[in-house]
Amino acid sequence: MIIDCELYGELVPGKGCSKTGQSRTKRNALRTRKRLWTSRVIPYKIPSYMNYIRTNLDKVIQSFHQDTCIRFVPYSGQKNYIYFANDKGCSSKVGKRYAERGGQKVSLGDGCNFSGTITHELLHTLGFFHEQSRDDRDRFVEVKWENILDGFSDQFDKYSYKTIDMIGQDYDFLSIMHYDKKAFTKNGLDTIIRVDKPNENFGMRGKTMSPQDIVELNVLYDCRTTRYGWTQWSLFTPCDESCYKERQRYCYNSGNVQACGGNVNVYGIETEKVKCGKNECPVKVDGHWGRWSDWTVCDAKCDDGKRTRFRNCDNPEPKHGGKYCIGDSELEDVCTTTRCTLGYEDTDFDSKLLGMWKNVGRIQWRRNKDFTQTVHTGPSRDHTTGKGYYLYMESSVPAQAGSQAILESRPWLPAPRGGQCMKFFYTMFGKTLGSLSVTVQQIGKPPTTIFGKTGDQGVHWIGTQVSLDIPEGMKYQIRIIARIGQPGYSDIAIDDVYIDLGLCSCHDDYVSCSKWKSAGFCAKNVKFMSKHCARSCDTCECKDDNANCPAWAAQPNGCTKNRVYMRSYCKKSCKVCHPPTGLKPVPGLPGQGNTNTLCKNKDERQCPFWRSSGECSKNPSFMSTNCALSCGSCACKDKSPQCPEWAQKEECIKTRTGC
């Protein structure tokens, strides 16, 4: 679906492709009628090596013949015709190319032999642009320039009334000429969204023309005129800067474009240009925002910082009393770089040391930067800065189908209270991709798969997170396993593997959340903090993960019979939603009946590990000072002598103060 100035040729003689976008008209076909097939007959040629497209092409041609006055006929020596080729990509020039020698090409490369794609390209041939190229498109869609693949932003250009005629029709989200919302994405995010319904899908979703596509094609070619001769006049253009407007008609003919006589040009087109009335000119033009600038460099060298981008009200700028743009010209956002401090379980692969990870598979995970050694597979740079390192599995020979690269954590890791959230980024790009999986194994139990993907997932880095919901104190080991599909184009890469405290259902998106909480932002910026710092701000959703939870909790001792499961998956029914990580009330924590607010671990990552290794008794002086919470060495007492009795009645999960 390539569309750029190179394809348009002489749409606006002497000026190339107009991209000013300074009009309010409502049409999306060629403005100039000279690129129309004025006989309404388009000869076509299919080379023998492309006979495989005939079935779908015949269906498409039949739909054109049924719904419009356009006729496609097999080539029989005509001067102007189209021919199909198996070049790279799906593409066609817009409109008829009179000077093209040997016909004009319609490319249907690999992945293009679909009825919808063929219809799309033939509509280009007949003179139609993409729907989102309309100059009024910004009223209906927003282009997310920052998500578009490098070098493809021109695919989202819009064109003025001098180039495009929208045939007096409203914007058509169902048009087969409209891109879908993730077209040319570089990161899996949307590249174009509806202004009124940002989450709604649209564009190129059907196999045939939309009802409005059919109307526009019939209007463009004036299918109501059934006898040879002049067609009806087009609508007048908007008034130009000189206060003139014009319209065109074409000579419907059987081969002689001059047959209609009159003031006809060599293309069989007549143009009428008239002075605009006083009430028409000058036209009031409302302003619209131009595209956002690139983000500024993150102002933090590590962890989280701030970045800014800007835009101007110049697409178009307001003229002749038009309204100025609504909204902000500057936008700030949180940006994340490498972590300042890596925990024992964390690695970003920028160091040659892999932290707690080691290679144990038949083939090795390789540390790399920039491109992998094979084109069309693997990433082009690391995830975080673009200048660092990542780990990948090389799938070239002598690697074999089914071979695995296995990255294994240190055995055996102690599970902390409240679970953990494993976060990492991956790419799976290539036509013979195998699979990527993550398994967790507890001592004495078989491995459990907690993450799995198969096949090509696109060229971009994808972030994911999986919960390590393991009972406190249990020992476990993690494996990251990449499997080759077929050798050659099966490279799989990972980067920035972090393991944070708290299940993924209640965690912080940023490492700075605890710092922001201390600065009071949980109350100052509730919307942002409750979404991105839920664990720090204690705003996690309280819910049951099993529909049977209320019934189980209502039974005698229902929340204590299977305590680990019930407190993890029936939090609402068992009333254990706070603190958000599902911890039992711990002596010394603020608001839990103990005034000693200094009862805490100075190192939340290492203390549970040291405790499991027996350091609380081996090194009591150090551990009681630095790991008081893990070693249970905080001063703690009941405020009431009845606390033991209340605790036996499960009052601890109903009332959290005093005991």
Buried (B, 14 or more C-beta within 10 A) or exposed (E): BBBEBEBBBBBBEEEEBBBBBBBBBBBBBBBBBBBBBBBBBBBBBBEEEBEEBEEBBEBBBEBBEEBBBBBBEEBEEBEBBBBBBBBEEBBBBBBBBBEBEEBBBBBBEEEBBBBBBBBBBBBBBBBBBBBBBBBBBBEBBBBBBBBBBEEBBBBBBBBBBBBBBBBEBEBBBBBBBBBBBBBBBBBBBBBBBBEEEEEEEBBBBBBBBBEBBBBBBBBBBBBEBEEEEBBEEBBBBBBBEEBBBBBBBBBBBEEEBEBBEEEBBEBBBBBEEEEBEEEEBEBEBBBBBBBBBEBBEBEBEEBBBEBBBBBBBEBBBBBEEBEEBEEEEEBEEBBBBBBEEBBBBBBBBBEEEBBBBEBBBEBBBBBBBEEBEBEEBBBEBBBBEEEBBBBBBBBBEEBEEEBBBBBBBEEBBBBBBBBBBBBBBBBBBBBBBBBBBBBBBBEEEEBEEBBEBEEBBBBBBBEBBBBBBBBBEBBBBBBBBBBBBBBBBBBBBBBBBBBBBBBBBBBBBBBBBBBBBEEEBBEEBEEBBBEBBBBBBBBBEEEBEEEEBEEBBEEEEBBEEBBEBBBBBBBBBBBBBBBBBBBBBBBBBEEBBBEBEEBBBEBBBBBBBBBBEEBBEEBEEEBBEBBBBBBBBBEBEBEEEEBEEBEEEBBBBEEBEBB
